[in-house]
Amino acid sequence: MKKILFVLIVFILALAAGCTPGEVTQVEIPSASLELSVPGLNPALNTTDANGRVAGILLGIWHGFISPVTMVLSFVNPDLQMYEVHNDGSQYNFGFLLGAAIVFVFLGVFGARRR
């Protein structure tokens, strides 16, 4: 039963990864590339995206919740981003961290029940 639940959760998270921030792109696997970035100012802060929207706390929670799956997929597709740059600042950041924390709390609760 636990294996079925685990497979179901992984399947749902894989489906949810289609809602990751950014534009739809084709998956291209380069022969070898390495991209490095450092934290800094976000020039797109409080600016709208192509659809005229700015990500708030609810999208931050959602993007934080699906961040483990998004991270794995971003290794395959370098155009896929974990973080929405068109956000409203501290509210989106809080939502992102809250969503990521929810994932790890659920993993800890389900992992503790294995005994």
N, C-alpha and C positions, 0 to 999 in steps of 0.2 A: 504494500500500500504506500509506503514511504517513497519507493522508487517511482511509482506512478505519479505521486504528488510532485516529486522533484522534476520529473520530465514535463509535467504539465506547467509548472512554474517557469521552467526554462523556455518552453514553447511560447508561453504568453509574453515573457520578456523579449523574446526574439521578434514576435509580432509587434510589440510596443516600440521596438527600436526604429520602426518606420516613422515614428513621430519625432525623431531627433531633430534638433535645430539645424537650420541651414537649408540650402537648396538641394533639389534632387539631382544627383549626378550618377554617372555610370562608374562602375567599379573597374579600376585599372590597377593592375599590380605592376609596379615598376621593378626593374631588375635589381636596383639597389638605390636607396635614397635615405637620407637622414635629415630631419628638420628639427632644429632647436629653437626654442622661444623662451623668453624671460618675461616675468610679470611686469606690467607697466600700466600706463594710462590707457583707457579704452576710448578711442576717438569716436566710436559709434554709440556711446552712452547717451541714453534719452533721445536717440534718433530712431525714426521709424524704419522698418524693413521694407521690402518691395511691396508688401501687402498693406502697408500703412499701420502696422502694429508694433507695440513695444512689449517685450516679455515682462510680466510682473511676478508676483509671489507664487501664483498657482502654476504657471509654467516653470518656475524655478523648482518647485516641489516635484513636478513631473520629470523634468530633466535630471534632477538629482536622483530620483527613483530609478530611472533607466540608465543611469551613468555607468554601471559596471558593464552592461551589454554594449553601450555606445563606445566605451573605451576599447573593448575587444574588436569591434567592427572598425574603429578608426585606425587600427594597425593595418588592416587590409585596404581601406579606402582613405587616403590622406586628405581628401576633400571633406570628410565627415568630421564635424566638430562636436566636442562634448558640451560646450558652453555657448549659449546664445549671446552674441555680442550686442545685439539691439535690445538691451534690457534697461530697467529703470534704476539700476544701482543696488543699493543696500537691501531693498526688499527682495529682488531676484536672488542676490547672493544668499540671503537668509533662507529663502525657499529651497535653493539648490542644496545647501548644507543640511537642511531639515529632511529633504527627500533622500539624500545619501545616507543620513543617519537612520532613517526608517528602514532602509534595505538591510543595513548591518545589524540593527536590533532584531529584525525578523530572522535573519540568518543565525544570530546568536540564540534566539529562543528555540528555533527548530533544531539547532545543533545540540542544545542542552537536553533535549528530550530523547536522545538516542539510547540512553541507558536502558 
